[in-house]
Amino acid sequence: MQLEEFYDYKNQLMGDILTNKDIVSLLNSDIKFEDATKLAYTQVFPCEYIPDTVEHGKTFICFDVDIQEASANKTFLYPVLYIWVFTHRSKLRLPNGGGVRTDKLCVEIAKAINGSRKYGLGELELYAVKRFAPMTDFNGKLMTFHAKDFNMQYNPKKPTPINRKTG
């Protein structure tokens, strides 16, 4: 793994979020689905992001990828995908008594990516959903997904750089 997967996973997730009508409408009901790409870097961030100030109640989805460990034989890496879903308390309750916005967003995100084969080898697995309160008047959830991917294999025929000690 040359860590391109970080880049690939994040681009895949941005696409999975912004091409899902249910997720887009829960994020911002004032935006047309055709304009969903405008939510990138305004309400959807491919990194851990907490807004400095929010003048109007908004909902956010942020995500990032970590490598937690490598297998004992170094064949596999185990990426962890974190997704933070949070909203201002003024947007927490869905219209018509439809429940809690962050809970519904988690449901829709899980439907869209849990079990996906687009993230690593095999299927992406939901591991945990925990409470998350990034700042005053905001509530949300932290979703954690686990994946498995190939690690780059050591090539013993590759020469050692001349600036390294060999003895």
FILUM-205571 format. One record per residue: residue number from 1; x, y, z negated of N, C-alpha, C, O, CB in turn. Coordinates in nm, 3 decimals. Each point is the difference from the previous one (the first is absolute). Glycine has a CB too. Example, Ala and Ser with C-alpha at 12.3 -4.5 7.8 and 13.67 -1.06 7.14 Angstrom:
FILUM-205571
- 1,1.319,-0.569,-0.780,-0.089,0.119,0.000,0.090,0.120,0.000,0.104,-0.002,-0.066,-0.293,-0.115,-0.059
- 2,0.154,0.222,0.197,0.082,0.119,-0.006,-0.077,0.109,-0.073,0.051,0.111,-0.017,0.067,-0.174,0.232
end
This chain:
FILUM-205571
- 1,0.086,-0.118,0.000,-0.086,0.118,0.000,0.090,0.123,0.000,0.085,0.014,-0.088,-0.272,-0.137,-0.035
- 2,0.170,0.208,0.216,0.080,0.122,0.010,-0.075,0.121,-0.057,0.038,0.114,0.025,0.075,-0.209,0.178
- 3,-0.215,0.071,-0.278,-0.085,0.100,-0.063,-0.087,0.077,0.099,-0.070,0.093,-0.039,0.243,-0.073,-0.136
- 4,-0.171,-0.059,0.302,-0.096,0.059,0.094,-0.142,-0.032,-0.044,-0.095,0.072,0.033,0.262,-0.091,0.155
- 5,-0.180,-0.091,-0.264,-0.133,-0.041,-0.044,-0.066,0.107,-0.086,-0.122,0.015,0.003,0.197,-0.252,0.006
- 6,0.004,0.312,-0.088,-0.058,0.110,-0.076,-0.074,0.093,0.095,-0.115,0.036,-0.021,0.299,-0.051,-0.153
- 7,-0.114,0.052,0.276,-0.054,0.091,0.101,-0.121,-0.064,0.068,-0.104,0.064,0.016,0.332,0.036,0.021
- 8,-0.213,-0.226,0.003,-0.108,-0.070,0.069,-0.122,-0.018,-0.089,-0.113,0.023,0.044,0.283,-0.140,0.094
- 9,-0.149,0.076,-0.263,-0.113,-0.020,-0.092,-0.076,0.131,-0.021,-0.123,0.002,0.001,0.249,-0.188,-0.116
- 10,-0.053,0.293,0.098,-0.065,0.128,-0.025,-0.078,0.047,0.123,-0.111,0.050,-0.013,0.293,0.009,-0.150
- 11,-0.124,-0.074,0.281,-0.073,0.038,0.122,-0.122,-0.088,0.019,-0.106,0.049,0.040,0.320,0.029,0.063
- 12,-0.201,-0.206,-0.130,-0.114,-0.092,0.012,-0.110,0.041,-0.097,-0.117,0.005,0.038,0.270,-0.192,0.032
- 13,-0.117,0.216,-0.194,-0.101,0.036,-0.100,-0.065,0.133,0.034,-0.122,0.015,-0.016,0.249,-0.141,-0.157
- 14,-0.049,0.224,0.218,-0.059,0.128,0.041,-0.104,-0.025,0.110,-0.110,0.056,-0.004,0.324,0.069,-0.056
- 15,-0.180,-0.208,0.155,-0.094,-0.034,0.107,-0.122,-0.074,-0.051,-0.112,0.029,0.042,0.303,-0.038,0.113
- 16,-0.170,-0.087,-0.244,-0.113,-0.076,-0.055,-0.097,0.090,-0.076,-0.121,-0.021,0.004,0.269,-0.180,-0.020
- 17,-0.095,0.301,-0.053,-0.086,0.092,-0.077,-0.074,0.095,0.094,-0.122,0.016,-0.011,0.280,-0.030,-0.185
- 18,-0.085,0.076,0.287,-0.059,0.106,0.083,-0.084,-0.052,0.117,-0.062,0.079,0.071,0.255,0.061,-0.133
- 19,-0.197,-0.270,0.082,-0.086,-0.056,0.104,-0.118,-0.077,-0.059,-0.070,-0.073,0.070,0.268,0.058,0.081
- 20,-0.220,0.032,-0.280,-0.110,-0.066,-0.068,-0.106,0.105,-0.034,0.024,0.088,-0.083,0.132,-0.268,-0.012
- 21,-0.270,0.170,0.159,-0.106,0.102,-0.018,-0.046,0.013,-0.145,-0.023,0.110,-0.048,-0.050,-0.157,0.281
- 22,0.061,-0.066,-0.303,-0.047,0.006,-0.139,0.101,0.072,-0.090,-0.038,0.080,-0.085,-0.088,-0.293,0.122
- 23,0.254,0.183,-0.017,0.103,0.065,-0.081,0.006,0.149,0.031,0.007,0.083,-0.091,0.125,-0.298,0.085
- 24,-0.135,0.250,0.133,0.007,0.141,0.040,-0.119,0.078,-0.056,0.019,0.110,-0.051,0.103,-0.175,0.260
- 25,-0.242,0.009,-0.202,-0.117,0.073,-0.051,0.003,0.014,-0.152,-0.050,0.100,-0.053,-0.082,-0.184,0.248
- 26,0.190,-0.013,-0.266,0.014,0.012,-0.145,0.107,0.102,-0.038,-0.011,0.067,-0.102,-0.062,-0.305,0.080
- 27,0.176,0.249,0.106,0.106,0.098,-0.025,-0.049,0.142,0.021,0.025,0.089,-0.082,0.143,-0.258,0.152
- 28,-0.238,0.190,0.040,-0.044,0.136,0.034,-0.122,-0.010,0.091,0.012,-0.024,0.120,0.225,0.115,-0.141
- 29,-0.353,-0.071,-0.038,-0.125,-0.013,0.077,-0.022,0.117,0.095,-0.090,-0.004,0.084,-0.007,-0.123,-0.273
- 30,0.178,0.232,0.178,-0.015,0.117,0.087,0.077,-0.012,0.131,-0.016,0.083,0.090,-0.016,0.053,-0.293
- 31,0.116,-0.238,0.215,0.082,-0.014,0.120,-0.062,-0.103,0.094,-0.054,-0.101,-0.045,0.262,0.164,-0.087
- 32,-0.201,-0.037,0.260,-0.047,-0.095,0.099,0.100,-0.114,0.009,0.120,0.021,-0.014,-0.241,0.160,0.144
- 33,0.072,-0.302,-0.107,0.088,-0.116,0.007,0.107,0.018,0.108,0.113,-0.044,-0.017,-0.302,-0.101,-0.063
- 34,0.154,0.209,0.189,0.095,0.024,0.110,0.116,0.088,-0.044,0.106,-0.001,0.062,-0.294,-0.023,0.101
- 35,0.169,0.101,-0.270,0.103,0.090,-0.051,0.072,-0.056,-0.123,0.068,0.074,-0.071,-0.201,0.116,0.160
- 36,0.117,-0.319,-0.113,0.056,-0.061,-0.122,0.151,0.017,-0.012,0.052,0.003,-0.112,-0.236,-0.167,0.121
- 37,0.255,0.177,0.102,0.146,0.016,-0.008,0.039,0.129,-0.072,0.112,0.012,-0.049,-0.090,-0.141,0.262
- 38,-0.114,0.224,-0.221,0.029,0.124,-0.074,0.014,-0.025,-0.151,0.050,0.086,-0.073,-0.175,0.041,0.250
- 39,0.079,-0.243,-0.223,0.012,-0.032,-0.142,0.142,-0.042,-0.039,0.036,0.004,-0.117,-0.276,-0.072,0.120
- 40,0.320,0.028,0.097,0.139,-0.038,-0.027,0.076,0.121,-0.053,0.000,0.107,0.062,-0.008,-0.285,0.119
- 41,0.073,0.161,-0.293,0.080,0.103,-0.067,-0.084,0.117,-0.054,0.056,0.103,-0.040,0.131,-0.166,0.189
- 42,-0.319,0.047,-0.151,-0.085,0.095,-0.072,-0.076,-0.072,-0.111,-0.014,0.053,-0.110,-0.009,0.089,0.318
- 43,-0.026,-0.264,-0.178,-0.067,-0.082,-0.100,0.051,-0.143,-0.003,-0.031,-0.075,-0.092,-0.169,0.219,0.120
- 44,0.276,-0.183,0.072,0.059,-0.133,0.006,0.151,0.017,0.018,0.045,0.061,0.097,-0.258,-0.165,0.003
- 45,0.290,0.049,-0.194,0.144,0.021,-0.001,0.074,-0.134,-0.007,-0.036,-0.086,-0.081,0.004,0.309,-0.031
- 46,0.134,-0.243,0.197,0.077,-0.124,-0.004,0.114,0.006,-0.103,0.112,-0.043,0.026,-0.169,0.007,0.214
- 47,0.025,0.091,-0.355,0.095,0.009,-0.110,-0.080,0.031,-0.125,-0.117,0.038,0.008,0.308,0.042,0.145
- 48,-0.129,-0.095,-0.267,-0.066,0.037,-0.124,-0.008,0.152,-0.003,0.102,0.068,0.005,-0.019,-0.276,-0.129
- 49,-0.203,0.261,0.116,-0.019,0.144,0.011,-0.108,0.044,-0.098,-0.108,-0.060,-0.007,0.178,0.056,0.250
- 50,-0.042,0.107,-0.317,-0.098,0.062,-0.088,-0.007,0.146,0.040,0.101,0.070,-0.004,-0.054,-0.233,-0.190
- 51,-0.164,0.211,0.233,-0.011,0.141,0.042,0.030,0.094,-0.116,-0.036,-0.027,-0.114,-0.134,-0.039,0.287
- 52,0.237,0.178,-0.141,0.031,0.099,-0.103,-0.128,0.063,-0.053,-0.027,-0.002,-0.120,0.249,0.049,0.229
- 53,-0.300,0.008,-0.019,-0.127,0.059,-0.038,-0.103,-0.038,0.105,0.032,-0.012,0.119,0.082,0.205,-0.239
- 54,-0.234,-0.211,0.076,-0.109,-0.032,0.091,-0.112,0.098,-0.028,-0.062,-0.003,-0.107,0.126,-0.244,0.119
- 55,-0.091,0.334,0.085,-0.103,0.101,-0.019,-0.140,-0.059,0.006,-0.088,0.041,-0.075,0.243,0.127,0.172
- 56,-0.175,-0.264,-0.009,-0.130,-0.065,0.014,0.018,-0.148,-0.031,0.106,-0.057,0.024,-0.184,0.226,0.151
- 57,-0.027,-0.230,-0.228,0.008,-0.142,-0.031,0.031,-0.082,0.124,-0.071,0.011,0.100,-0.090,0.022,-0.287
- 58,0.267,-0.113,0.182,0.038,-0.084,0.113,0.027,-0.142,-0.048,0.017,-0.026,-0.119,0.081,0.225,0.238
- 59,-0.095,-0.288,-0.022,0.035,-0.139,-0.024,0.128,-0.029,0.076,0.020,0.051,0.111,-0.264,-0.118,-0.143
- 60,0.331,-0.015,-0.026,0.130,-0.030,0.059,0.026,-0.149,0.002,-0.045,-0.075,-0.087,0.129,0.296,0.009
- 61,-0.009,-0.263,0.180,0.058,-0.134,0.004,0.149,0.018,0.029,0.038,0.065,0.097,-0.258,-0.175,-0.017
- 62,0.303,0.053,-0.166,0.144,0.004,0.019,0.051,-0.144,-0.008,-0.060,-0.084,-0.067,0.080,0.319,-0.032
- 63,0.090,-0.262,0.168,0.052,-0.137,-0.004,0.150,0.000,0.018,0.059,0.093,0.055,-0.275,-0.178,0.036
- 64,0.278,-0.022,-0.141,0.143,-0.017,0.013,0.033,-0.148,-0.009,-0.085,-0.081,-0.037,0.128,0.309,-0.063
- 65,0.081,-0.264,0.134,0.045,-0.138,0.000,0.130,-0.010,-0.079,0.091,0.082,0.017,-0.202,-0.124,0.207
- 66,0.120,-0.058,-0.310,0.123,-0.032,-0.072,0.039,-0.144,0.033,-0.085,-0.082,0.035,0.028,0.245,-0.222
- 67,0.184,-0.193,0.175,0.046,-0.139,0.003,0.026,-0.036,-0.146,0.093,0.053,-0.061,0.010,-0.037,0.298
- 68,-0.183,-0.104,-0.292,0.014,-0.036,-0.141,0.112,-0.100,-0.024,0.070,0.006,-0.101,-0.312,0.037,0.073
- 69,0.258,-0.136,0.124,0.102,-0.102,-0.019,0.026,-0.072,0.132,-0.074,0.013,0.097,0.006,-0.041,-0.338
- 70,0.177,-0.047,0.240,0.032,-0.090,0.110,-0.004,-0.142,-0.056,0.023,-0.021,-0.119,0.121,0.197,0.239
- 71,-0.172,-0.272,-0.033,-0.001,-0.140,-0.046,0.141,-0.040,-0.043,0.098,0.063,0.039,-0.292,-0.117,0.116
- 72,0.202,-0.052,-0.234,0.129,-0.045,-0.053,0.100,-0.029,0.112,0.120,0.024,-0.017,-0.240,-0.121,-0.180
- 73,0.072,0.047,0.308,0.090,-0.030,0.111,0.013,0.117,0.098,0.062,-0.013,0.105,-0.122,-0.227,-0.129
- 74,0.001,0.352,-0.012,0.007,0.125,0.079,-0.067,-0.009,0.137,0.022,0.086,0.085,0.190,-0.037,-0.204
- 75,-0.292,-0.151,0.140,-0.068,-0.017,0.129,-0.118,0.095,0.013,-0.027,0.052,0.108,0.097,-0.292,-0.104
- 76,-0.139,0.263,-0.116,-0.120,0.081,0.003,0.011,0.121,-0.092,0.069,-0.003,-0.102,-0.201,-0.202,0.156
- 77,0.062,0.310,-0.017,-0.021,0.116,-0.086,-0.147,0.005,-0.034,-0.085,-0.051,0.074,0.279,0.179,0.028
- 78,-0.225,-0.066,-0.216,-0.138,0.009,-0.044,-0.041,0.147,-0.013,0.012,0.059,-0.107,0.010,-0.280,-0.015
- 79,-0.071,0.280,0.232,-0.046,0.138,-0.006,-0.128,0.013,-0.081,-0.085,-0.090,-0.001,0.191,0.132,0.224
- 80,-0.118,0.069,-0.290,-0.122,0.033,-0.074,-0.053,0.130,0.059,0.072,0.099,0.010,0.008,-0.215,-0.225
- 81,-0.205,0.113,0.254,-0.066,0.116,0.058,-0.088,0.063,-0.107,-0.088,-0.065,-0.055,0.091,-0.037,0.289
- 82,0.023,0.229,-0.264,-0.078,0.074,-0.099,-0.092,0.097,0.072,0.042,0.071,0.092,0.142,-0.092,-0.264
- 83,-0.310,0.024,0.130,-0.096,0.094,0.057,-0.069,0.072,-0.116,-0.068,-0.061,-0.082,0.033,-0.083,0.290
- 84,0.055,0.276,-0.212,-0.065,0.083,-0.102,-0.123,0.063,0.063,0.009,0.065,0.104,0.211,-0.019,-0.222
- 85,-0.334,-0.064,0.056,-0.127,0.057,0.045,-0.050,0.087,-0.115,-0.026,-0.051,-0.109,-0.030,-0.148,0.265
- 86,0.042,0.329,-0.131,-0.047,0.086,-0.109,-0.082,0.116,0.054,0.015,0.042,0.114,0.185,-0.106,-0.250
- 87,-0.287,0.114,0.049,-0.090,0.106,0.041,-0.026,0.096,-0.115,0.012,-0.035,-0.118,-0.118,-0.119,0.285
- 88,0.071,0.275,-0.131,-0.040,0.100,-0.099,-0.133,-0.045,-0.062,-0.082,-0.062,0.068,0.201,0.249,0.059
- 89,-0.138,-0.158,-0.252,-0.121,-0.046,-0.069,-0.128,0.049,0.066,-0.104,-0.064,-0.013,0.235,0.059,-0.197
- 90,-0.125,0.119,0.282,-0.119,0.050,0.069,-0.041,-0.090,0.117,-0.113,0.007,0.047,0.179,0.224,-0.114
- 91,0.027,-0.316,0.115,-0.028,-0.091,0.111,-0.011,-0.146,-0.046,-0.019,-0.090,0.082,0.139,0.248,0.070
- 92,-0.107,-0.181,-0.281,0.005,-0.136,-0.052,-0.129,-0.079,0.027,0.006,-0.115,0.043,0.151,0.197,-0.219
- 93,-0.270,-0.021,0.151,-0.128,-0.068,0.018,-0.046,0.012,0.145,-0.004,0.108,0.058,-0.058,-0.061,-0.299
- 94,0.029,-0.162,0.298,-0.050,-0.001,0.137,-0.143,0.052,0.004,-0.073,-0.013,-0.098,0.223,-0.181,0.154
- 95,-0.192,0.252,0.057,-0.137,0.052,0.011,-0.103,-0.111,-0.019,0.027,-0.118,0.025,0.057,0.296,0.131
- 96,-0.201,-0.140,-0.200,-0.113,-0.092,-0.016,0.030,-0.115,-0.096,-0.049,-0.111,0.018,-0.021,0.169,0.212
- 97,0.150,-0.030,-0.332,0.029,-0.102,-0.101,0.075,-0.120,0.055,-0.014,-0.112,-0.051,-0.188,0.185,-0.066
- 98,0.283,-0.051,0.219,0.070,-0.109,0.069,0.122,-0.054,-0.072,0.070,-0.083,0.057,-0.151,0.181,0.147
- 99,0.109,-0.055,-0.325,0.115,-0.052,-0.073,0.115,0.098,-0.004,-0.017,0.120,0.021,-0.053,-0.347,0.043
- 100,0.188,0.175,-0.090,0.120,0.080,-0.017,0.082,-0.004,0.130,0.031,-0.107,0.053,-0.028,0.058,-0.303
- 101,0.032,0.167,0.301,0.070,0.013,0.129,0.131,-0.080,0.004,0.027,-0.069,0.098,-0.129,0.296,-0.074
- 102,0.182,-0.218,-0.130,0.129,-0.071,0.003,-0.020,-0.151,0.001,0.076,-0.072,0.064,0.029,0.263,-0.186
- 103,-0.206,-0.240,0.052,-0.028,-0.143,0.001,-0.042,-0.045,0.140,0.046,-0.104,0.049,-0.115,0.114,-0.291
- 104,-0.016,0.067,0.306,-0.046,-0.034,0.135,0.116,0.007,0.100,0.009,-0.085,0.089,-0.240,0.173,-0.145
- 105,0.319,0.011,0.041,0.118,0.007,0.087,0.088,-0.124,-0.018,0.050,-0.054,0.099,-0.057,0.305,-0.111
- 106,0.026,-0.295,-0.110,0.080,-0.121,-0.024,-0.064,-0.121,0.066,0.070,-0.083,0.058,0.009,0.179,-0.275
- 107,-0.211,-0.106,0.209,-0.071,-0.110,0.067,0.027,0.004,0.150,0.033,-0.103,0.059,-0.213,0.109,-0.235
- 108,0.168,0.112,0.237,0.018,0.012,0.145,0.145,-0.022,0.043,0.024,-0.060,0.105,-0.215,0.219,-0.101
- 109,0.286,-0.113,-0.084,0.141,-0.023,0.031,0.031,-0.149,-0.009,0.068,-0.055,0.087,-0.007,0.284,-0.175
- 110,-0.110,-0.295,-0.016,0.023,-0.144,-0.014,-0.062,-0.076,0.117,0.060,-0.094,0.052,-0.057,0.119,-0.302
- 111,-0.122,0.015,0.291,-0.063,-0.065,0.117,0.087,0.017,0.125,0.011,-0.092,0.081,-0.238,0.134,-0.180
- 112,0.288,0.074,0.112,0.077,0.031,0.121,0.135,-0.071,0.004,0.046,-0.037,0.108,-0.159,0.257,-0.103
- 113,0.179,-0.240,-0.121,0.138,-0.052,0.006,0.027,-0.127,-0.078,0.097,-0.069,0.029,-0.032,0.300,0.001
- 114,-0.147,-0.265,-0.128,0.027,-0.120,-0.079,-0.009,-0.122,0.092,-0.100,-0.020,0.068,0.010,0.129,-0.279
- 115,0.195,-0.189,0.211,0.005,-0.115,0.088,0.055,0.029,0.139,0.012,-0.090,0.083,-0.203,0.003,-0.209
- 116,0.225,0.214,0.152,0.053,0.038,0.131,0.133,-0.070,0.027,0.080,-0.021,-0.091,-0.196,0.244,0.072
- 117,0.137,-0.258,0.144,0.127,-0.060,0.041,0.091,0.104,0.067,0.100,-0.036,0.062,-0.216,-0.185,-0.033
- 118,0.082,0.348,-0.042,0.079,0.107,0.061,0.106,0.055,-0.095,0.076,0.090,0.037,-0.273,-0.032,0.102
- 119,0.203,-0.111,-0.259,0.095,0.046,-0.101,0.083,-0.120,-0.044,-0.042,-0.074,-0.089,-0.114,0.260,0.012
- 120,0.271,-0.206,0.137,0.088,-0.108,-0.040,-0.043,-0.133,0.057,-0.078,-0.007,0.095,0.128,0.131,-0.300
- 121,0.002,-0.230,0.145,-0.033,-0.138,0.039,-0.124,-0.044,-0.077,-0.018,0.039,-0.116,0.261,-0.091,0.165
- 122,-0.325,-0.023,0.011,-0.118,-0.048,-0.069,-0.099,0.113,-0.022,-0.006,0.096,0.077,0.142,-0.271,-0.188
- 123,-0.214,0.162,0.005,-0.107,0.096,-0.027,0.037,0.094,-0.114,0.061,-0.040,-0.099,-0.227,-0.127,0.181
- 124,0.126,0.294,-0.066,0.015,0.099,-0.106,-0.097,-0.037,-0.112,-0.116,-0.031,0.027,0.187,0.214,0.137
- 125,-0.024,-0.181,-0.288,-0.082,-0.044,-0.112,-0.022,0.112,-0.101,0.095,0.063,-0.046,-0.010,-0.295,0.079
- 126,-0.211,0.255,-0.067,-0.033,0.094,-0.107,0.048,-0.059,-0.131,-0.034,-0.114,-0.034,-0.167,0.204,0.160
- 127,0.279,-0.014,-0.200,0.056,-0.048,-0.127,-0.070,0.064,-0.119,-0.033,-0.069,-0.097,0.253,0.034,0.211
- 128,-0.243,0.167,-0.108,-0.059,0.070,-0.115,-0.067,0.129,0.045,0.035,0.059,0.102,0.139,-0.159,-0.253
- 129,-0.272,0.143,0.071,-0.062,0.132,0.013,-0.009,0.055,-0.142,-0.066,-0.057,-0.087,-0.069,-0.005,0.300
- 130,0.204,0.175,-0.235,0.007,0.058,-0.135,-0.044,0.145,0.002,0.002,0.067,0.103,0.185,-0.223,-0.161
- 131,-0.228,0.204,-0.058,-0.038,0.141,-0.014,0.119,0.090,0.024,0.115,-0.036,-0.025,-0.293,-0.027,-0.138
- 132,0.147,0.182,0.215,0.104,0.098,0.032,-0.060,0.139,-0.015,-0.100,0.031,0.064,0.218,-0.192,0.096
- 133,-0.057,0.243,-0.243,-0.045,0.138,-0.020,0.120,0.091,0.018,0.073,0.025,-0.095,-0.258,-0.096,-0.065
- 134,0.208,0.122,0.283,0.122,0.074,0.030,0.010,0.137,-0.065,0.110,0.048,-0.027,-0.107,-0.170,0.237
- 135,-0.118,0.186,-0.234,0.002,0.133,-0.060,-0.139,0.033,-0.053,-0.095,-0.075,0.023,0.280,0.149,0.132
- 136,-0.195,0.035,-0.225,-0.127,0.041,-0.058,-0.109,0.008,0.107,0.023,0.052,0.109,0.102,0.074,-0.286
- 137,-0.242,-0.177,0.145,-0.119,0.001,0.084,0.007,-0.094,0.120,-0.085,0.007,0.088,0.054,0.226,-0.158
- 138,0.130,-0.321,0.076,0.010,-0.101,0.107,0.001,-0.139,-0.060,0.064,-0.026,-0.102,0.063,0.187,0.248
- 139,-0.200,-0.251,-0.082,-0.003,-0.140,-0.040,0.021,-0.086,0.122,-0.031,0.040,0.112,-0.124,0.011,-0.304
- 140,0.207,-0.170,0.169,0.019,-0.087,0.114,0.045,-0.138,-0.038,-0.011,-0.043,-0.115,0.064,0.240,0.246
- 141,-0.001,-0.266,-0.031,0.047,-0.138,-0.013,0.134,-0.014,0.070,0.030,0.072,0.096,-0.267,-0.158,-0.108
- 142,0.317,-0.006,-0.037,0.124,-0.040,0.065,-0.019,-0.145,0.043,-0.017,-0.089,-0.082,0.161,0.250,-0.057
- 143,-0.142,-0.182,0.271,-0.012,-0.134,0.056,0.140,-0.052,0.031,0.084,0.075,0.051,-0.315,-0.024,0.047
- 144,0.257,-0.177,-0.129,0.129,-0.061,0.027,-0.021,-0.125,0.085,-0.081,-0.087,-0.033,0.176,0.176,-0.184
- 145,-0.022,-0.096,0.327,-0.004,-0.115,0.090,0.138,-0.059,0.012,0.099,0.073,0.000,-0.292,0.026,0.127
- 146,0.202,-0.231,-0.118,0.127,-0.069,0.016,0.009,-0.059,0.139,-0.099,-0.046,0.057,0.108,-0.004,-0.303
- 147,0.113,0.051,0.299,0.027,-0.059,0.131,0.129,-0.082,-0.012,0.065,-0.003,-0.104,-0.181,0.195,0.227
- 148,0.149,-0.257,-0.015,0.124,-0.077,0.009,0.057,0.026,0.138,-0.072,-0.004,0.099,-0.010,-0.176,-0.262
- 149,0.212,0.206,0.170,0.062,0.028,0.129,0.140,-0.060,0.004,0.058,-0.031,-0.104,-0.193,0.243,0.127
- 150,0.188,-0.228,0.097,0.136,-0.052,0.015,0.101,0.103,-0.046,-0.016,0.120,0.024,-0.059,-0.264,0.166
- 151,0.179,0.096,-0.255,0.116,0.080,-0.032,0.101,-0.023,0.112,-0.002,-0.104,0.066,-0.040,0.090,-0.319
- 152,0.128,0.110,0.274,0.104,-0.017,0.101,0.100,-0.105,-0.048,0.049,0.009,-0.112,-0.077,0.231,0.190
- 153,0.056,-0.336,0.003,0.093,-0.106,-0.036,0.145,0.049,0.010,0.034,0.076,0.090,-0.200,-0.247,-0.011
- 154,0.247,0.127,-0.171,0.143,0.031,0.001,0.066,-0.070,0.118,-0.026,-0.118,0.026,0.027,0.146,-0.279
- 155,0.083,0.044,0.323,0.073,-0.056,0.113,0.148,-0.010,-0.039,0.069,0.102,-0.001,-0.237,-0.005,0.169
- 156,0.216,-0.217,-0.200,0.141,-0.013,-0.043,0.100,0.031,0.111,0.118,0.022,-0.029,-0.194,-0.193,-0.134
- 157,0.033,0.173,0.288,0.090,0.030,0.111,0.018,0.150,0.020,0.089,0.044,0.074,-0.161,-0.256,0.035
- 158,-0.010,0.289,-0.175,0.011,0.146,0.010,0.125,0.044,-0.076,0.018,-0.038,-0.116,-0.271,0.066,0.135
- 159,0.340,0.050,0.043,0.125,0.037,-0.068,-0.024,0.093,-0.120,-0.093,0.080,-0.002,0.212,-0.104,0.221
- 160,-0.032,0.008,-0.319,-0.005,0.087,-0.117,0.057,0.136,0.041,0.103,0.006,0.067,-0.081,-0.203,-0.229
- 161,-0.086,0.307,0.121,0.055,0.131,0.034,0.142,0.017,-0.055,0.032,-0.051,-0.107,-0.265,0.145,0.108
- 162,0.316,-0.024,0.074,0.142,0.014,-0.039,0.020,0.080,-0.129,0.107,-0.010,-0.061,-0.051,-0.003,0.301
- 163,-0.155,0.091,-0.283,0.016,0.079,-0.121,-0.038,-0.079,-0.127,-0.001,0.058,-0.108,-0.046,0.147,0.245
- 164,0.015,-0.333,-0.127,-0.038,-0.082,-0.114,0.117,-0.086,-0.046,0.080,-0.047,0.081,-0.317,0.044,-0.001
- 165,0.246,-0.017,-0.211,0.102,-0.090,-0.056,-0.039,-0.144,0.034,-0.118,-0.037,-0.006,0.171,0.200,-0.184
- 166,0.044,-0.242,0.225,-0.029,-0.139,0.036,0.068,-0.100,-0.094,-0.019,-0.120,0.016,-0.004,0.194,0.222
- 167,0.097,-0.029,-0.331,0.074,-0.096,-0.081,-0.006,0.023,-0.142,0.059,-0.075,-0.078,0.084,0.048,0.257
end
